[in-house]
Amino acid sequence: MNENELYNKLGKRIKTLRENARLTQEKLAEISGISLDYLCKIEANINKPGLKTLIKISNALEVPIKELFDFEQ
């Protein structure tokens, strides 16, 4: 898997986890402390989030960070 494929799957996984948690993009952005624009771009594979951002997102979703990379679910 190349880098672009990884970030594409990551964005889709974050979106799936967000939807499973019944959160809007606005609410997840607010809870995680990142901008709505940035979250939208992560989910769309336009921006590539760093570790600090992924930690914020996983904490906001109340899942272990490794769950963001569980692409088989």
Secondary structure as UniProt FT lines:
FT   HELIX           3..20
FT   TURN            21..22
FT   HELIX           25..32
FT   HELIX           36..43
FT   TURN            44..45
FT   HELIX           51..61
FT   HELIX           65..69
FT   TURN            71..72
//
